Amino acid sequence: MKICLAASGGGHLRQLAQLKPFYEKHDSFLVTQQTPLGLSLSKEMRTHFVSDIALGKIKRNPKEWIVFARNLLQCYRILRDEKPDLILSTGAGLTFNLLWLSRIYSMRSIFVESIAHVYTPTATGRTMMNRVDAYIVQWEDLHLLYPHSIFAGPITATEESQPERTQEETFVTVGTHGPFLRLVEEVERLASEGKIPRPLVIQHPGEVSAPHADRVFEDCSADEFEDQLTRSNLVITHAGTGSIFSALEAGCKTIALPRLSKHNEHYDDHQTEILKKLMELGALLGSDNVEDLESLLVESKKFRQKNIRYDSSVIVEKVETLVRTWFPEE
């Protein structure tokens, strides 16, 4: 069986990579955008890089239709040439046309909703949930809202706290989505007042003035990012799932502040959903206001964050069950 794996960058692609126990058993290829993680995965499997689509921006920015058309042509050519039996997608906009075209080509399709969406579906999920063959959600709140969905909850929280780390670095990361100047400017202000533990390392996709940081870089490979986390005690990040879960899995004390649509930092406020849920679980500290960072830094000194576990095998089992039903010879 040939499988088309499809995901935009960041947390979407990271989640797709966690389903490797399923797709490594088959002839699989990847469709994604050119990010550090995408480049890393391209060394392991055949990969097609395509244009990403910001569905939430299309109504406000007509130029996005040009990107949409380019992506549509790219996806058409990929499916025409590869002819997969199944499309497995974790979203988001980049995968819209692949999923839409799958019905025309009579290909089976599975859409795994983003773990960042706890209470509302993504734009792609909302559009495709009745078009794909299976719509999998990762939070019970969303499953209750859409009973026809398939629930696979990979998150478990334990009463044990994360052990204190001996590392000293503070790592500020805002992922690859774009600039997050409000956060970096607040970090710089607090650093100038000596209120952030040093050494201070900042990752920010774009030029930024941070003279009080010990190191600033725009991007890095997936391996370099993981290595940076091993040297860090405290991580201050946007509320993107890729950055958050990487920090938590590395055992770092984590403070998250979401990008907000009203500041044109994202096309919607889905980052507030995952932040709220993880704060309820006691996994991290956070706030909707970057101005609260100073108080969060004070609180972090005594905060004992709970240990949460992400078990991708829950989703793998659901996918494998569906595949056995559709392709019994496999």
Phi, psi and omega in degrees: 000136178258132184239132172263116177264128187224130179196146169288176182287186177069221184297328179299313182288323178300318179293321178298319180297333180285352177266017182304323178304336176273304191284342179290347179277354187232172174282100187241147172224161188244139171239119184203188176254165187277085176243170178305317180291321178299317179295322179296315181291334180294343177281343183258336183210163177297129188226138174246122176266129181229171180286138177274149180243129173264089184302326181292345182261348188301318182292330183268338184228097183303336180296338179296337178293332177293317178295320179301314180296320179296317179296320180300315180295319179297316181293320178302313181294321180295312181292324178298318184275322185275324181051061178287159176273333186217140171249122178246115186233143172247018178082180359248249189305324180305330187267355186305308184291326176300314181292321179295317180289339183300326180290324179296323181270004181057043177259142175290152182215142176231128176246120177261112183297147181300138177291343178289340182261102184269321187243342181225150178281161172291166177299320178293316180297318180298322181283324189262350188302329179262003181254326179283165179284333179211133180242109184258130177242156188249000178231139182296328179304317181285326178295321179294329179284328180232082186300337180285350179287166176255124183269128175221098185266105185272353186265129172231142179246138179249162179283343180289147179264157175294136177293149178293141181262154179267349179295157186244338188293147169254125184246121176255120181227136180240015175071201186246002184296326182154182182299150173223070189295325181302317181291313182295322179295322178290321176299315180298319179298314182291325178295322180294338179262005178072029185255005177239130180303140180246160004289150184247123180242132183236129171251123182212124184283082183141158181296140180208144179269114179215068184295342181266003174274150178279335178203139176227132175217154184277317185206169178201168178287166179299320180293320179294324178295313179297322179295322178297321179296325180294339181265359188252142174263316182243133175242126174249122190216163167291168185268043173277139186297324180300312181291316182298307185290330175296317180294316181293318180293332178280354178085016182277142170291132193234133172241126182239138177229121189283148167290144182237140182294329182294341176258011181059034179266343176201165183277347173208186184249036182294338180295336178289335181291308181292326178297313180301315182294316182290330174292320177299325180281353179076023185275338183199176173252152180186172179197157175282347184247122179295338178295344179276359184301320181300314180291327178293325177296320177295315180296327184296336181295331180251353185287129176249095185287143180287154180269120175248150182237138177252115183250096183292344181298335178297317179286320179303317180297319179296316181295316181297324178296316178297316181297320178296328178289318183279325184233070186302333181288344180281000000 
